[in-house]
Amino acid sequence: MFRKNFIPILVLLFICIFIVQPGTVSEGAFNGLKIWLVNIVPYLFPMSVLSNILLQYNFLYALFERASFISEKMLKNKYALIPFFISFVSGYPSGAMTVSTMAGLKKISEKEANYLTAFSNVCSFQFIAGAVSFSMLGDFKLYKYIAVSHFAGALLLTALMKTPQPSSSSSKKMRLNYVGFHKAFSTAIYKSVSGILSVGGVIVIFSVFSNFLNHSLSSAAGVLSLSSVVKDIVYSLLVGALEVTNGCSIIASSVALPLSVKLVIINFLISFSGMSVIFQTVAVTNEFDFNINGYIFYKFVHGVISVLVCILMLSVLPIKIY
């Protein structure tokens, strides 16, 4: 009985908490809206429109088919470089949006879509280099310890995944019917607006949860008298498990932790991506049956691999303090 009604009971509990603490809810919601308007819409929306237009034409597929031997050798799928490249430029969840569009156009099968989403939905280089390395850690040169670990981790993840059989349409080099630019543009706008609004809703609600967690952890840390090191590690991991940007910011601002430990934790948080990004991915993968359990498992594995690569890099290329 309780198991069947767990979700409704949990939602009612959250509603009661939200009624009791409206200030915390408002603060979290406004923070989420700010993140969405300032960090997501300006970068993700234009790229989403352009990539959606491209994906409706044969040109992009023909271009990557010429390099399919590289993609199939490295990533076990002839079209894998398309969502990986778009995600490299635009970040979460643009890779998943691209895969969903490809699945809707029948260029890939459902199994291929889940396979591609697991490793090609990555963080953008711009976020790693600009937001994390330069703004949060204060040293742009640190990007290599995060970027190399993150993207290498995604590529290495494919070695642990079962290769799906390519769809019949993909193997036969199916060509899309020609569409006029006006139709391709209007379709791209519609899909991009729907995706962006879904992403915004997820960011706002998880920002509210994150704000409650922030207040709760601050109170708990004072009661339990935790050391600064333990508090910062636990605090950043719990917050980062919900929302990756806040988690990275917390660990980067810690004065108790050495830089090498910060880099290791940041690598895990960025590669795991957090529940907010995971549910953003759910919101934009409406063209195929998305396997969320498998996705969460592989994102956790991606985080572990990135940590191991980062540790290896730190041992081979120690950080130089200027």
BELHUKA-V533277 format. One record per backbone hydrogen bond with DSSP energy under -1.0 kcal/mol. NH is the residue of the N-H (numbers start at 1). CO is the residue of the C=O. E is the energy in kcal/mol with one decimal. If there is no record, write none. Layout:
[[NH CO E] [NH CO E]]
This chain:
[[5 1 -1.5] [9 5 -2.3] [10 6 -2.6] [11 7 -2.6] [12 8 -2.5] [13 9 -2.2] [14 10 -2.2] [15 11 -2.3] [16 12 -2.1] [17 13 -2.2] [18 14 -2.8] [19 15 -2.1] [20 16 -1.9] [21 17 -2.1] [25 21 -1.5] [26 22 -2.7] [27 23 -2.4] [28 24 -2.3] [29 25 -2.7] [30 26 -2.6] [31 27 -2.1] [32 28 -2.3] [33 29 -2.5] [34 30 -2.2] [35 31 -2.4] [36 32 -2.4] [37 33 -2.9] [38 34 -2.8] [39 35 -2.2] [40 35 -1.0] [41 36 -2.9] [44 40 -3.2] [45 41 -1.3] [47 43 -1.0] [48 44 -2.5] [49 45 -2.4] [50 46 -2.4] [51 47 -2.7] [52 48 -2.2] [53 49 -1.9] [54 50 -2.3] [55 51 -2.4] [56 53 -1.3] [57 54 -1.9] [62 58 -2.8] [63 59 -2.5] [64 60 -2.1] [65 61 -1.8] [66 62 -1.2] [68 65 -1.3] [71 67 -1.8] [72 68 -3.3] [73 69 -1.5] [74 70 -2.6] [75 71 -3.0] [80 77 -1.2] [82 79 -1.4] [84 80 -1.6] [85 81 -2.3] [86 82 -2.1] [87 83 -2.5] [88 84 -2.1] [89 85 -1.7] [90 86 -2.9] [91 87 -2.6] [94 91 -2.4] [97 93 -2.1] [98 94 -2.3] [99 95 -2.2] [100 96 -2.4] [101 97 -2.0] [102 98 -2.4] [103 99 -2.4] [104 100 -2.3] [105 101 -1.7] [106 103 -1.4] [107 102 -2.5] [113 109 -2.3] [114 110 -2.1] [115 111 -2.2] [116 112 -3.0] [117 113 -2.4] [118 114 -1.6] [120 116 -2.8] [121 117 -1.1] [122 120 -1.6] [125 88 -2.3] [128 124 -1.8] [129 125 -3.0] [130 126 -2.7] [132 127 -2.3] [133 128 -2.4] [134 129 -1.6] [135 130 -2.3] [136 131 -1.5] [137 132 -2.6] [139 133 -2.5] [142 139 -1.6] [143 140 -1.9] [145 142 -1.1] [147 143 -3.8] [148 144 -1.3] [150 146 -2.7] [151 147 -2.7] [152 148 -2.2] [153 149 -1.8] [154 150 -1.6] [155 151 -1.9] [156 152 -2.7] [157 153 -1.6] [159 156 -1.1] [160 157 -1.5] [171 167 -2.4] [172 168 -1.5] [173 170 -1.3] [174 169 -2.5] [184 180 -2.5] [185 181 -3.0] [186 182 -2.2] [187 183 -2.4] [188 184 -2.1] [189 185 -2.5] [190 186 -2.4] [191 187 -2.5] [192 188 -2.4] [193 189 -2.8] [194 190 -2.3] [195 191 -2.4] [196 192 -3.0] [197 193 -2.5] [198 194 -2.0] [199 195 -2.5] [200 196 -2.6] [201 197 -2.3] [202 198 -2.0] [203 199 -2.5] [204 200 -2.4] [205 201 -2.0] [206 202 -2.3] [207 203 -1.9] [208 204 -1.8] [209 205 -1.9] [210 206 -2.5] [211 207 -2.0] [212 208 -2.1] [213 209 -2.4] [214 210 -2.4] [215 211 -2.0] [216 212 -2.4] [217 213 -2.9] [218 214 -2.0] [219 215 -1.9] [220 216 -2.5] [221 217 -2.6] [222 218 -1.4] [223 219 -1.8] [224 220 -2.7] [225 221 -1.0] [226 221 -1.1] [231 227 -2.8] [232 228 -2.4] [233 229 -2.2] [234 230 -2.7] [235 231 -2.7] [236 232 -2.3] [237 233 -2.2] [238 234 -2.5] [239 235 -2.4] [240 236 -2.9] [241 237 -1.7] [243 239 -3.1] [247 243 -1.8] [248 244 -2.5] [249 245 -2.2] [250 246 -2.2] [251 247 -2.1] [252 248 -2.3] [253 249 -1.6] [262 258 -1.9] [263 259 -2.4] [264 260 -1.9] [265 261 -2.4] [266 262 -2.8] [267 263 -2.1] [268 264 -1.7] [269 265 -2.5] [270 266 -2.7] [271 267 -2.1] [272 268 -2.7] [273 269 -2.5] [275 241 -3.0] [276 242 -2.6] [278 274 -2.1] [279 275 -2.5] [280 276 -1.7] [281 277 -2.3] [282 278 -1.8] [283 279 -1.9] [284 280 -1.1] [290 288 -1.3] [292 290 -1.2] [295 291 -2.0] [296 292 -2.6] [297 293 -2.0] [298 294 -2.4] [299 295 -2.3] [300 296 -2.0] [301 297 -2.2] [302 298 -2.6] [303 299 -2.0] [304 300 -2.0] [305 301 -2.7] [306 302 -2.4] [307 303 -1.9] [308 304 -2.2] [309 305 -2.5] [310 306 -2.4] [311 307 -2.5] [312 308 -2.1] [313 309 -2.5] [314 310 -2.6] [315 311 -1.6] [316 312 -1.8] [317 313 -3.9]]
